[in-house]
Amino acid sequence: MLRTIILGSCVSVQGLLEKKLPDGRITVRVGNTVFTGLPVRPAN
């Protein structure tokens, strides 16, 4: 599943969902790189 996360105030990354962490963050994979951050909420 493709997900978008926020890494900083104006940096976001979109990649394949790897796992959900207990503190609410998620991990996504882009190629061989794994990023962890807060998920972006879907628009209403």
Helices and strands as residue ranges (DSSP letters): E 2-6, E 12-20, E 26-30, E 33-39
